[in-house]
Amino acid sequence: MRKKRIIVSVLIATVLVGTFYILFFLPPDDLEWHIPTNKIAIIEIKGEITDTPESYNDGGGANPEAIRKLLDRAEEDGQIKAIVLRINSPGGTAGASWDVYRAVERVDKPVVASIADTGASGAYLVAVAADEIIATPMSVIGSIGASMEFPFDVPVNASEEAEEMSSMPSGEFKDMFADYRLNESERAYLKERLESVQKVFSTCVGESRNISEEDMRNISHGGWFTGEEGLQLGLVDKTGNLEDAIEEAAKLANVPLKDIKVVTLRIIGGSRVRVREEQ
């Protein structure tokens, strides 16, 4: 009985000594159970980018106000060292896309845009505000341009006779849809307006991606590219997936990847920001 007690005492002493050695002599890097205190925040931008209430209540994934709140939350959290924008969106309205672009541009911490299936039109405009863009080789990107949708069918032939007038405008272009028809001058005017929006879009891309005006003219035709083609054109920095984007974000933040914990920021309850920790 006494012998068993001695053996148990020796085992306990060995465990205590081993624990003492691990805690005080091994560097933290060698401790597998070391808990990271640095975080990388993932903010999702999915679906159509618009400022409608529905887009806010659907998790805030594509609502400018919601995304601003998520970015502010990431900025205020001292443990969050970098942000990954997980983009899967075909774009959205010009004003909403511009709002998100400016919100991302104002972030002081490193931001990496990770494009999943699609990051086109207004969603690509948001991506160029990030420090780096990573897309899969088969992602749909680009679509640098602008378009206008009509709430009714417009005759293809500009000379077609007009319907009844529904209002009286003060100027030539003030109420151009009053007769459900567009004449030649109205079509030319709308095209000019769209080209003005497209010019702003192209300028943002050219300056952010360091692409010359001549090259921008060649790629600002409204068409889309694959991620692999975008890499060759300078529209993305690397091809890869979400894990590659997280790794790049850690590198930009000068934090070892093993010391990083990944969290996803979401809107919940209308206005509160919830942090969901990823394993």
Helices and strands as residue ranges (DSSP letters): H 2-25, G 28-30, E 38-46, H 53-57, H 64-76, E 80-89, H 94-105, E 111-120, H 122-127, E 132-135, E 140-142, H 184-209, H 213-219, E 224-226, H 227-233, E 238-239, H 242-252, G 257-259, E 260-268, E 272-277
